[in-house]
């Protein structure tokens, strides 16, 4: 039952940790199946007939002692396997917490980058508007410059015409008699 829970947690674990955790899970399965085989073998040996046990050169009591020692060693191995499974479960839980924290940090970074993109877009739009305004200002200044030159030329022509008229009037009034 513990292995099924670990398999479910393994499916949701981040891919960076999944291979190492999968390897550990296979090792735990192998150890567990080995322990289960040893327990079956030892329980079938314990239930054998007393005649077969008397036939051995160790005798009934030494056989039971060996069997008891064997059971204790298997129990300790089973407890170690269970402890290893618990450690693996805790490791998976830590990995899930780290993955959740990483996801949260990633989400925050994405939101911040989105805000910065919006600011950059607004700044780019302002620069485009400023460029358009500068272009319009240049056109207006060129038009004003052309008008200024035109006005100066007209003023010069008017002044020359006035001087010509004034010269003609003076000539006609004083020199032509």
C-alpha positions as CSV (number, residue, x, y, z in Angstrom):
1,X,0.0,0.0,0.0
2,X,2.9,2.4,0.8
3,X,4.4,1.7,-2.7
4,X,1.1,2.7,-4.4
5,X,1.1,6.0,-2.6
6,X,4.7,6.5,-3.5
7,X,3.9,5.8,-7.2
8,X,1.1,8.4,-7.1
9,X,3.5,10.9,-5.6
10,X,6.1,10.0,-8.1
11,X,3.7,10.9,-11.0
12,X,3.3,14.4,-9.6
13,X,7.0,15.0,-8.8
14,X,9.1,17.4,-10.9
15,X,10.8,15.7,-13.8
16,X,14.2,16.7,-12.4
17,X,13.7,14.4,-9.4
18,X,11.6,11.7,-11.0
19,X,14.4,9.5,-12.3
20,X,16.3,9.3,-9.0
21,X,13.0,8.7,-7.1
22,X,11.9,6.0,-9.7
23,X,15.2,4.2,-9.2
24,X,14.8,4.2,-5.4
25,X,11.2,3.0,-5.7
26,X,12.4,0.0,-7.9
27,X,15.0,-0.8,-5.2
28,X,12.4,-0.7,-2.5
29,X,10.1,-3.0,-4.5
30,X,12.9,-5.5,-5.1
31,X,13.8,-5.5,-1.4
32,X,10.2,-5.9,-0.4
33,X,9.6,-8.8,-2.7
34,X,12.8,-10.4,-1.5
35,X,11.6,-10.0,2.1
36,X,8.2,-11.4,1.3
37,X,9.8,-14.5,-0.4
38,X,12.1,-15.0,2.6
39,X,9.1,-14.8,5.0
40,X,7.2,-17.3,2.9
41,X,10.1,-19.7,2.8
42,X,10.7,-19.3,6.6
43,X,7.0,-19.8,7.4
44,X,6.8,-22.9,5.2
45,X,9.9,-24.3,6.9
46,X,8.4,-23.6,10.3
47,X,5.3,-25.6,9.5
48,X,7.2,-28.7,8.3
49,X,6.7,-32.0,10.0
50,X,8.7,-32.8,13.2
51,X,10.1,-36.0,11.7
52,X,11.9,-34.0,9.0
53,X,13.3,-31.7,11.6
54,X,14.5,-34.5,13.9
55,X,16.3,-36.0,10.9
56,X,18.5,-33.0,10.7
57,X,21.8,-33.2,12.6
58,X,21.1,-30.1,14.6
59,X,17.9,-31.3,16.3
60,X,14.6,-29.7,16.9
61,X,15.6,-27.0,19.3
62,X,18.6,-25.7,17.3
63,X,16.4,-25.7,14.2
64,X,13.8,-23.6,16.0
65,X,16.5,-21.2,17.3
66,X,17.9,-20.8,13.8
67,X,14.4,-20.3,12.5
68,X,13.7,-17.7,15.3
69,X,17.0,-15.9,14.5
70,X,16.1,-16.0,10.8
71,X,12.7,-14.5,11.5
72,X,14.2,-11.8,13.7
73,X,16.7,-10.9,11.0
74,X,13.9,-10.8,8.4
75,X,11.8,-8.7,10.8
76,X,14.7,-6.2,11.1
77,X,15.1,-6.2,7.4
78,X,11.4,-5.6,7.0
79,X,11.6,-2.8,9.5
80,X,14.5,-1.3,7.6
81,X,12.6,-1.6,4.4
82,X,9.6,0.2,6.0
83,X,11.9,2.9,7.3
84,X,13.4,3.3,3.8
85,X,9.9,3.6,2.4
86,X,9.0,6.2,5.0
87,X,12.2,8.2,4.2
88,X,11.4,8.0,0.5
89,X,7.8,9.2,1.2
90,X,9.2,12.1,3.2
91,X,11.7,12.9,0.4
92,X,8.8,12.9,-2.1
93,X,6.8,15.3,0.1
94,X,9.8,17.6,0.3
95,X,10.2,17.4,-3.4
96,X,6.6,18.3,-3.9
97,X,6.9,21.3,-1.5
98,X,10.0,22.5,-3.4
99,X,8.2,22.1,-6.7
100,X,5.2,24.0,-5.3
101,X,7.5,26.8,-4.1
102,X,9.3,26.9,-7.4
103,X,6.0,27.1,-9.2
104,X,4.9,30.0,-7.0
105,X,8.2,31.8,-7.6
106,X,7.9,31.2,-11.4
107,X,4.3,32.5,-11.4
108,X,5.5,35.7,-9.6
109,X,8.3,36.2,-12.0
110,X,6.0,35.7,-15.0
111,X,3.6,38.3,-13.6
112,X,6.4,40.8,-13.0
113,X,7.7,40.2,-16.5
114,X,4.2,40.8,-17.8
115,X,4.0,44.2,-16.0
116,X,7.5,45.2,-17.2
117,X,6.4,44.3,-20.8
118,X,3.4,46.6,-20.4
119,X,5.6,49.4,-19.2
120,X,8.0,48.9,-22.1
121,X,5.0,48.9,-24.6
122,X,3.7,52.2,-23.1
123,X,7.2,53.7,-23.2
124,X,7.6,52.6,-26.9
125,X,4.2,54.1,-27.7
126,X,5.2,57.4,-26.1
127,X,8.5,57.4,-28.1
128,X,6.5,56.8,-31.3
129,X,4.2,59.7,-30.4
130,X,7.1,61.9,-29.6
131,X,8.7,61.0,-32.9
132,X,5.5,61.9,-34.8
133,X,5.3,65.2,-32.9
134,X,8.9,66.0,-33.7
135,X,8.2,65.3,-37.4
136,X,5.2,67.6,-37.4
137,X,7.2,70.3,-35.5
138,X,10.0,70.1,-38.2
139,X,7.4,70.5,-41.0
140,X,5.8,73.5,-39.2
141,X,9.3,75.1,-38.7
142,X,10.2,74.6,-42.4
143,X,6.9,76.1,-43.5
144,X,7.5,79.1,-41.1
145,X,11.0,79.5,-42.5
146,X,9.8,79.5,-46.1
147,X,7.1,82.1,-45.2
148,X,9.8,84.2,-43.5
149,X,12.1,84.1,-46.5
150,X,9.1,84.9,-48.8
151,X,8.0,87.8,-46.5
152,X,11.6,89.2,-46.6
153,X,11.7,89.0,-50.4
154,X,8.3,90.8,-50.6
155,X,9.4,93.4,-48.2
156,X,12.6,94.0,-50.1
157,X,10.7,94.3,-53.4
158,X,8.2,96.8,-51.8
159,X,11.1,98.8,-50.4
160,X,12.8,98.9,-53.8
161,X,9.5,99.9,-55.4
162,X,9.0,102.7,-52.9
163,X,12.6,103.9,-53.4
164,X,12.0,103.9,-57.2
165,X,8.8,105.8,-56.8
166,X,10.4,108.3,-54.4
167,X,13.3,108.7,-56.9
168,X,10.9,109.3,-59.7
169,X,8.9,111.9,-57.7
170,X,12.1,113.7,-56.7
171,X,13.4,113.7,-60.3
172,X,10.1,114.9,-61.6
173,X,9.6,117.6,-59.1
174,X,13.1,119.1,-58.9
175,X,15.0,118.1,-62.0
176,X,12.5,118.2,-64.8
177,X,11.5,121.7,-65.4
